[in-house]
Amino acid sequence: MRNSKTLLGIVILGTAFGGACSDNGTGAQATGGSGGGSSAASGTGGDKGTGGTSSLGGAMGGRLASGGAATSGGNLGSGGATGTGGATGVGGSGGSIGSGGIATAGGAVGGTTGATGGTTAGTGGTTGGAVGGRGGSTGATGGAIGGTTATGGTTGGPTGGTAGGKGGATATGGVVGGATGGGTGGRGGTTAAGGATGGTTGSAGGATGATGSLPALHVEGPLIKDPSGKTIVLRGYALIDIGSLYLKSNSAAGITDRIDAIATAGFDAHLVRMPVYPRTDFNQGQSYYSGLPYPVGTAAPAGQKVTVMTGPDYISKVLKPAIDYATSKNMYAIIDLHQIDDTNSANNSGAAATSFWTDIAPQFKDYTNVIYELYNEPINSSMPWATFKTQVQTWIDTVRAAAPNNLIIVPSMSWDQHPGDAASSPPSGTNLVYTAHIYPNNWGASFQKQLATAVAVAPVFITEWGYSSPQTAANWGTAFETLVDGDGANWTAWVADNSWGPAMFSNSGLTTLTDFGTLVKNWLAAKVTQDWVQ
């Protein structure tokens, strides 16, 4: 629905209140909500009486938009620069590759092997990069040695490591960067010449390499901590459906430009939630169909305008570039499977979630800044936690089979209204945190008790909260801020947009803040250095 906003509905623990988030008329509307609403784009009406405050967090991750600051290959300018090696077209390219090597005397041989070495460095991440650097040096004394080193990538640690380490941030390498080249592939070579090869392979290994400088976090009792033992509280905002943002420019720039616009508006966030929509977000019959969904779950009906991408393409073109860019901005990122449904309905959305995490978890297992949110808002309102817990355990086990350390956000029944039940009888696993979706009209005594129970025993992550009415700022917003700060809960506010709601902006250029947006901006500014990584 064009220019629509969302009106909060009411729910008292276990009773759904809907939340419609509109996206300027993409066609579908959402009325089902979380403890604060659902995040569906509304094609018909934002301020629906049936709709609660919308929720749909979007954490975008990835600091290395496309590889990072460097252009491509390794930091071995000397590789391509060397007179002899560089002189031979092949040698030059080998040296440039950043992993290949300087191959001064080795000319053609050093260059060729250097090229291979470059590829290895790109995919090999930390090791490959280091080797490439060293390979170049060795190549200076002889093509054969240079080639071997560059290719083998085992001999040349420190030098290549440094170069490779910084190069991985390459625009090319980081973007597609897969699970192998990640850490260093993402930070891989600064050398432009290495771009073609190093970048491409960095892409393939990007997931591992684009880890950035943020430390991996872990859970200790009711707290989230960094490796030094410092308590960390994460605060930030949610994006709208990242598929819809991608379509704004038919590239990842639609997502990264949104992150930049939010920063320009003054939001000092350390965290961004990125909603990834399945093919159909059910939301109690008020389904939302992303224009570019991740290909999992029930297909959209005929007539819906949907851009089809394969899973690997969505990951490499949409999700990884977004994660890498957030990483480059020193932000943690939540990958949110944004489904709203009863997981045991005929829609099979519970099984689709398992399929989703089977695909996604391995891709970001080495990103120290990526957090997995298992399922946005399970409805399951008549189901006790003891029963729902078995399904949650399946999702956790699926993630842990590929990603043993990332933080996992655990949902609960009735649109995440039972964090206390979940935290008091936790699933098996480590580094688990529990979510709650909070809006003024579902903020009753029973839900407050659930939250108090949860924060006493486990970390709580409020991945959705917000309000629409300006009057709410005085009546609810500031009191909510005080309570959450006192509890030490982590949060992402819903939502950084002007048409999806509750909106933080009142204009399409994202330059004018609503009352809600002003509160979020000021709250982030007040806490920008508190409870943050060293």
DOVEX-450177 format. One record per residue (C-alpha): x, y, z. Coordinates in steps of 0.02 Angstrom, whole numbers, padded with zeros to 5 digits, always signed. Example, Ala and Ser with C-alpha at 12.3 -4.5 7.8 and 13.67 -1.06 7.14 Angstrom:
BEGIN
+00615-00225+00390;+00684-00053+00357;
***
This chain:
BEGIN
+00000+00000+00000;+00072+00166-00049;+00122+00287+00085;+00045+00179+00218;+00094+00165+00397;+00067+00033+00528;-00053+00039+00673;-00022-00069+00823;-00142-00206+00866;-00154-00283+01038;-00095-00447+01106;-00079-00506+01281;+00042-00650+01291;-00008-00782+01170;-00135-00679+01076;-00073-00618+00909;-00080-00438+00861;-00036-00402+00685;+00086-00283+00614;+00087-00229+00436;+00244-00157+00362;+00214-00081+00195;+00334-00068+00053;+00250+00053-00066;+00134-00069-00145;+00226-00229-00178;+00061-00314-00164;+00047-00409-00003;-00004-00353+00167;+00033-00423+00336;-00083-00422+00483;-00008-00555+00591;+00118-00485+00709;+00248-00524+00830;+00246-00463+01000;+00244-00310+00905;+00202-00356+00734;+00263-00438+00582;+00369-00369+00448;+00278-00388+00289;+00265-00262+00154;+00089-00204+00143;+00013-00184-00025;-00149-00123+00043;-00143-00028+00201;-00016+00016+00330;-00118+00088+00469;-00229-00064+00478;-00334-00082+00631;-00285-00264+00631;-00103-00230+00612;+00016-00213+00754;+00179-00122+00749;+00273-00200+00610;+00422-00302+00641;+00551-00362+00526;+00726-00338+00570;+00860-00335+00446;+01037-00355+00497;+01156-00326+00363;+01320-00394+00382;+01481-00388+00303;+01608-00260+00317;+01696-00302+00157;+01577-00245+00027;+01671-00324-00108;+01825-00378-00038;+01870-00232+00063;+01980-00085+00050;+02106-00161-00062;+02087-00181-00245;+02128-00360-00270;+02270-00480-00252;+02405-00473-00120;+02497-00324-00056;+02644-00374-00162;+02665-00229-00276;+02841-00290-00291;+02781-00445-00377;+02717-00360-00530;+02837-00217-00510;+02995-00316-00527;+03085-00276-00686;+03120-00446-00754;+02969-00539-00695;+02857-00395-00736;+02935-00374-00904;+02873-00541-00961;+02687-00518-00977;+02662-00678-00884;+02781-00639-00746;+02704-00470-00720;+02535-00543-00699;+02599-00674-00585;+02680-00548-00471;+02529-00437-00477;+02419-00576-00421;+02486-00536-00252;+02514-00714-00208;+02613-00754-00359;+02772-00668-00324;+02901-00550-00382;+02979-00675-00500;+03121-00562-00553;+03232-00690-00629;+03096-00815-00653;+03006-00715-00784;+02883-00822-00875;+02894-00967-00756;+02884-00863-00600;+02742-00764-00673;+02641-00912-00725;+02662-01000-00562;+02634-00834-00479;+02466-00828-00559;+02428-00996-00488;+02495-00940-00324;+02383-00790-00332;+02233-00899-00353;+02289-01006-00210;+02313-00854-00102;+02142-00793-00144;+02059-00953-00097;+02174-01000+00040;+02137-00851+00146;+02266-00823+00280;+02380-00960+00224;+02366-00927+00041;+02398-00744+00062;+02551-00771+00165;+02617-00895+00044;+02589-00786-00104;+02690-00649-00025;+02833-00762+00011;+02815-00845-00157;+02845-00679-00241;+03004-00651-00147;+03067-00823-00184;+03017-00804-00363;+03141-00662-00373;+03282-00786-00365;+03210-00908-00487;+03051-00941-00581;+03041-01121-00530;+03056-01084-00347;+02942-00935-00358;+02814-01037-00448;+02823-01178-00325;+02808-01065-00177;+02667-00966-00250;+02574-01121-00299;+02609-01221-00146;+02575-01079-00030;+02658-01171+00112;+02827-01091+00120;+02798-00910+00118;+02707-00859+00274;+02737-00688+00351;+02761-00579+00199;+02620-00650+00096;+02516-00663+00251;+02523-00479+00280;+02493-00437+00101;+02361-00567+00079;+02287-00517+00242;+02260-00340+00188;+02216-00383+00011;+02068-00492+00049;+01971-00339+00081;+01976-00326-00104;+01818-00273-00183;+01817-00427-00289;+01880-00553-00167;+01769-00506-00024;+01608-00501-00116;+01599-00676-00177;+01719-00732-00047;+01672-00901+00011;+01704-01004+00161;+01885-01036+00121;+01966-00873+00079;+01867-00778+00204;+01975-00711+00339;+02119-00667+00232;+02036-00681+00066;+01923-00544+00123;+02070-00449+00189;+02176-00518+00052;+02284-00417-00066;+02302-00233-00082;+02380-00252-00251;+02270-00202-00393;+02357-00316-00514;+02308-00469-00418;+02127-00422-00436;+02072-00533-00576;+02134-00692-00502;+02152-00652-00321;+01987-00563-00319;+01892-00702-00400;+01960-00833-00286;+01941-00718-00137;+01761-00715-00185;+01748-00900-00177;+01826-00901-00008;+01754-00740+00054;+01646-00803+00193;+01793-00853+00295;+01899-00706+00253;+01783-00561+00280;+01791-00582+00466;+01845-00404+00494;+01918-00341+00656;+01768-00375+00768;+01796-00511+00898;+01692-00669+00908;+01568-00655+01050;+01512-00790+01170;+01385-00818+01308;+01430-00826+01492;+01276-00846+01602;+01157-00701+01565;+01289-00600+01473;+01371-00586+01303;+01559-00563+01314;+01708-00536+01202;+01866-00643+01212;+01941-00528+01344;+01793-00557+01459;+01716-00385+01434;+01526-00381+01434;+01458-00325+01266;+01285-00254+01230;+01238-00240+01047;+01121-00101+00989;+01066-00058+00814;+00925-00058+00688;+00833-00172+00567;+00829-00153+00379;+00677-00197+00277;+00678-00351+00164;+00852-00351+00087;+00784-00428-00072;+00674-00276-00099;+00821-00161-00064;+00927-00255-00191;+00794-00228-00323;+00801-00039-00300;+00960-00038-00404;+00965-00219-00460;+01125-00237-00363;+01191-00247-00185;+01211-00059-00193;+01027-00048-00148;+01072-00124+00020;+01239-00038+00049;+01168+00132+00001;+01033+00107+00132;+01165+00073+00266;+01258+00230+00212;+01100+00336+00217;+01060+00278+00393;+01237+00319+00450;+01227+00490+00366;+01067+00523+00464;+01171+00505+00622;+01137+00328+00681;+01291+00264+00776;+01243+00081+00767;+01354-00068+00805;+01228-00192+00738;+01112-00214+00589;+00977-00346+00568;+00956-00413+00393;+00789-00497+00353;+00798-00633+00222;+00624-00679+00162;+00574-00853+00104;+00467-00866-00052;+00309-00843+00050;+00299-00757+00219;+00131-00822+00278;+00080-00706+00421;-00090-00785+00455;-00157-00772+00280;-00095-00595+00252;+00057-00656+00158;+00202-00552+00097;+00296-00600-00060;+00468-00527-00076;+00513-00468-00250;+00677-00561-00225;+00661-00700-00094;+00784-00833-00044;+00723-00988-00140;+00657-01090+00004;+00481-01131+00062;+00314-01122-00027;+00319-01035-00195;+00224-00873-00223;+00059-00894-00316;+00046-00861-00502;+00033-00677-00541;+00155-00619-00408;+00301-00524-00481;+00452-00615-00413;+00632-00611-00471;+00700-00787-00464;+00878-00819-00404;+00959-00982-00357;+01018-01003-00179;+01203-00985-00225;+01165-00828-00327;+01065-00750-00186;+01209-00784-00067;+01345-00718-00182;+01251-00568-00254;+01137-00513-00113;+01179-00582+00058;+01370-00590+00060;+01398-00417-00013;+01279-00348+00119;+01364-00442+00260;+01536-00392+00197;+01486-00210+00188;+01419-00208+00365;+01580-00292+00419;+01680-00154+00335;+01580-00030+00437;+01629-00116+00599;+01455-00186+00629;+01390-00352+00691;+01255-00424+00579;+01103-00532+00610;+01045-00647+00470;+00858-00660+00506;+00752-00794+00423;+00600-00684+00415;+00455-00805+00421;+00292-00778+00516;+00191-00937+00531;+00136-01082+00638;+00284-01197+00609;+00172-01352+00613;+00047-01289+00486;+00024-01366+00314;+00142-01233+00249;+00292-01334+00310;+00383-01177+00361;+00471-01269+00501;+00551-01389+00378;+00592-01243+00262;+00687-01162+00405;+00794-01318+00422;+00831-01312+00236;+00875-01128+00246;+01002-01151+00386;+01076-01302+00300;+01118-01184+00156;+01164-01026+00252;+01254-01083+00409;+01411-01148+00321;+01429-00988+00219;+01460-00875+00369;+01530-00994+00498;+01696-00902+00504;+01625-00726+00510;+01655-00672+00689;+01523-00535+00674;+01377-00637+00605;+01232-00693+00715;+01099-00818+00660;+00915-00782+00700;+00829-00949+00677;+00650-00897+00640;+00577-00722+00649;+00407-00752+00728;+00336-00924+00761;+00150-00911+00794;+00118-01080+00878;+00010-00990+01006;-00071-01145+01080;+00091-01243+01097;+00190-01257+01260;+00376-01224+01256;+00417-01405+01296;+00339-01456+01131;+00403-01312+01025;+00577-01335+01097;+00602-01497+00999;+00584-01404+00834;+00699-01264+00893;+00827-01396+00937;+00823-01461+00758;+00866-01288+00692;+01004-01264+00820;+01079-01434+00777;+01072-01390+00592;+01168-01229+00620;+01293-01308+00738;+01334-01447+00615;+01416-01313+00508;+01444-01163+00621;+01499-01214+00796;+01529-01042+00871;+01416-00904+00803;+01286-00831+00920;+01112-00904+00888;+00952-00808+00926;+00817-00926+00990;+00633-00887+00957;+00480-00935+01059;+00294-00958+01033;+00161-00823+01005;+00270-00707+00904;+00419-00721+01025;+00317-00684+01180;+00389-00824+01289;+00575-00788+01311;+00564-00832+01496;+00497-01006+01461;+00633-01036+01332;+00778-00971+01436;+00721-01065+01591;+00720-01231+01499;+00852-01201+01365;+00885-01310+01214;+01051-01398+01206;+01194-01295+01138;+01313-01153+01173;+01307-00968+01134;+01117-00960+01134;+01024-00797+01163;+00836-00771+01172;+00729-00647+01078;+00575-00546+01120;+00477-00431+01004;+00408-00284+01100;+00285-00148+01054;+00177-00036+01166;+00016-00133+01143;+00087-00303+01187;+00186-00238+01335;+00074-00312+01468;+00115-00381+01641;+00130-00562+01584;+00252-00519+01446;+00354-00409+01562;+00367-00556+01681;+00427-00666+01539;+00563-00540+01497;+00617-00521+01679;+00630-00710+01696;+00736-00722+01539;+00861-00584+01577;+00898-00661+01746;+00966-00822+01669;+01019-00788+01489;+01061-00648+01366;+00907-00569+01288;+00907-00496+01114;+00756-00386+01075;+00767-00399+00886;+00609-00297+00860;+00537-00149+00954;+00461+00016+00902;+00310+00130+00902;+00216+00242+00783;+00127+00374+00884;+00227+00531+00929;+00140+00533+01098;+00211+00362+01134;+00386+00435+01152;+00340+00517+01316;+00220+00382+01376;+00319+00226+01331;+00480+00250+01232;+00589+00331+01364;+00526+00214+01502;+00564+00067+01387;+00740+00132+01359;+00771+00144+01545;+00707-00031+01576;+00807-00110+01435;+00967-00023+01487;+00939-00085+01664;+00915-00263+01601;+01069-00254+01491;+00970-00320+01343;+01032-00309+01164;+00918-00237+01030;+00881-00189+00851;+00743-00062+00823;+00613-00094+00688;+00626-00015+00557;+00748+00097+00462;+00630+00153+00326;+00496+00281+00286;+00357+00171+00215;+00377+00010+00312;+00329+00041+00491;+00346+00089+00626;+00457+00202+00525;+00612+00291+00587;+00607+00412+00439;+00468+00521+00373;+00535+00553+00198;+00597+00441+00058;+00768+00522+00058;+00792+00460+00238;+00846+00631+00299;+00702+00675+00415;+00673+00573+00574;+00510+00527+00655;+00493+00539+00845;+00534+00354+00853;+00686+00378+00741;+00747+00522+00850;+00735+00416+01006;+00833+00275+00923;+00967+00395+00859;+00989+00477+01030;+00992+00311+01121;+01127+00244+01006;+01229+00404+01025;+01220+00395+01214;+01285+00216+01214;+01403+00219+01067;+01559+00183+01171;+01477+00096+01318;+01477-00094+01330;+01572-00099+01166;+01723-00195+01106;+01895-00129+01153;
***
